[in-house]
């Protein structure tokens, strides 16, 4: 469906990752395998943190929430991508597209807030261990998660409404899902208000957890250096290593994708970065946490032994 200036768009057409027919089976197989690993890996994390008594702690409660968000985050986009890989009909209705934008933005930002909560948990555990049980209560963790979801839904609603009010001159999205920057590029005129909101309110909502994480780790480093203990350093690295890797992967791609003017946004290149952001990172999170965490590995072994005994 071709669209012209200020013509109402009722559907969008995805152009996908590539037009090469010979690459589509490879793309399907690779992304399908990664999606399965994501769902299975994160489901295992959720299962063991809920049924293993040794993991009934705030840190693992937050980890289970992160795994839940990862499953939701990747499920919002990947199944659609897999279906469209071999389908001639690569369209999505306007309403479905806006719904996808809403949930994608909400879950994507929620991941940052969970990572910030996990950083605070590590800060309290290392810098104030004697009061850890008093500060990091189950009630606090639940409140943090619920309030974060509420704020993320409000933030996502703002961006979704602004995008839905744009006048689109084209309905062909050079991407594999509906996201804010690709839709802004289809606008008949430069979406100045959307850009300002994305680079101000959006930056505040997205980057404030990152600043909080950095501050938490600065305090952790200062505390560990003050101890001058090799054992303390090992404990800090063991406690924080996995989290630092996940934060780096997440915010590295977020900053690369979203915090630039729309005029500088190169969809052909950045949709490949989006694959890493939406598929690879959620797949790697459970692997990183399980490989570097003895408690999680032990819980996985105990759970699997019960299942297959």
Secondary structure, 3 states (H helix, E strand, C coil): CCCCCCCCCCEEEECCCCCCHHHHHHHHHHHHHHHHHHHHHHHHHHHHHHHCHHHCCHHHHHHHHHHHHHHHHHHCCHHHHHHHHHCCCCEEEHHHHHHHHHHHHHHHHHHHHHHHHHHHHHHHHHHCHHHHHHHCCHHHHHHHHHHHHHHHHHHHHHHHHHHHCCCECCCEECCCCCCHHHHHHCECCCCHHHHHHHHCHHHHHHHHHHHHHHHHHHHHHHHHHHHCCHHHHHHHHHHHHHHHHHHHHHHHHHHHHHCCCHHHCCHHHHHHHHHHHHHHHHHHHHHHHHHCCHHHHHHHHHHHHHHHC
